[in-house]
């Protein structure tokens, strides 16, 4: 559980940094060793899903070729 949380934290930190300092031309990226859609993480919330690129602005799920499935 902690591993997944730390990966999510890295992605959200990078998204927050990028948003906060975008007016200054600062960008941020997070590199994580792969996404895992586990049953415990299937519904992280719309805002989080949008932040990590898993949902579009309308809230539709965006499938990525790098997602792995745990089930």
Buried (B, 14 or more C-beta within 10 A) or exposed (E): EEEBEEBBEBBBEBBEBBEEEEEEEEEBEBEBEEBBBEEEBEEBEEEBBBBBEBBEEEEEEEEEEEEEEEE
